[in-house]
């Protein structure tokens, strides 16, 4: 389970055809860029979840 949580954001970042588009735009940035920027906090949440599952304090 932990490996899947850690691998999910990595695999999503590597699945470029899913988010390789120019529109919609957010504050002038194409979807490609703000999708990757939005993936950063999602990755952090997944890493935190694995940390807590592993007994982290």
C-alpha positions in Angstrom: 0.0 0.0 0.0 2.8 2.4 0.9 4.6 1.8 -2.4 1.4 2.5 -4.3 0.9 5.8 -2.5 4.5 6.8 -3.2 4.4 5.7 -6.8 1.1 7.3 -7.7 2.4 11.0 -8.0 5.5 9.8 -9.8 3.5 7.9 -12.4 1.1 10.7 -12.8 3.9 13.1 -13.5 5.3 10.7 -16.1 1.9 10.3 -17.8 2.4 13.5 -19.9 -0.2 12.8 -22.6 -2.9 13.1 -19.8 -2.1 16.8 -19.2 -0.2 17.9 -22.3 -2.5 20.7 -23.4 -2.5 24.5 -23.6 -6.0 25.1 -22.3 -7.5 25.7 -19.9 -5.3 28.5 -18.7 -5.0 29.7 -15.1 -3.5 33.2 -14.6 -2.0 32.9 -18.0 -0.2 29.6 -17.4 -1.1 26.7 -19.7 -2.6 23.6 -18.2 0.6 21.7 -18.5 2.4 24.0 -16.0 -0.2 24.4 -13.4 -1.0 20.7 -13.4 2.6 20.0 -12.5 2.6 22.8 -9.9 -0.6 21.3 -8.4 1.0 17.9 -8.3 3.6 19.1 -5.8 1.2 19.5 -2.8 -0.5 16.3 -3.8 2.8 14.5 -3.7 3.6 16.0 -0.3 0.3 14.8 1.1 0.9 11.3 -0.2 4.4 11.3 1.4 3.0 12.5 4.6 0.3 9.8 4.6 3.0 7.1 4.1 5.0 8.7 6.9 2.0 8.5 9.3 1.3 4.9 8.2 4.8 4.0 9.0 4.5 5.2 12.6 6.1 8.6 12.2 5.6 11.2 14.9 
